[in-house]
């Protein structure tokens, strides 16, 4: 299995785990929709972070454009 395929399976498994966790949190808060919304937001942030890390583009420190966090 190639590294790229393995990363996609890891991301997919993590996304499923986040959705399940969102449902559980939603049940605890008695609002499953809110739990799913939170899981969706965290999943999107996680996707952006993993894609950024895969492309060796972590962080937002770019002196040429003046962006620095």
Buried (B, 14 or more C-beta within 10 A) or exposed (E): EEEEEEBEEEBEEBBEEBBEBBBEBBEEEEEBEEBBEBBBEBBEEBEEEBEEEEEEEEEEEEEEEEEEE
